[in-house]
């Protein structure tokens, strides 16, 4: 399985939606842990990189691609 590439400020789709029924998240911290922010309700979630990679479905839009 090929690792999906994501960077800071990218928008991603997770396998399961958030409680607010939104499945669009923004990556706000990249490191040993990943912090993502729900684009529906603004909730922030911190998880280990290994767990994030398991739950990630696809990268929707790279924020840095416009530069």
PyMOL commands that set and color helices and strands:
alter all, ss='L'
color gray80, all
select helices_A, chain A and resi 49-55+63-66
alter helices_A, ss='H'
color red, helices_A
select strands_A, chain A and resi 11-14+24-29+33-38+44-48+56-61
alter strands_A, ss='S'
color yellow, strands_A
deselect
rebuild
show_as cartoon
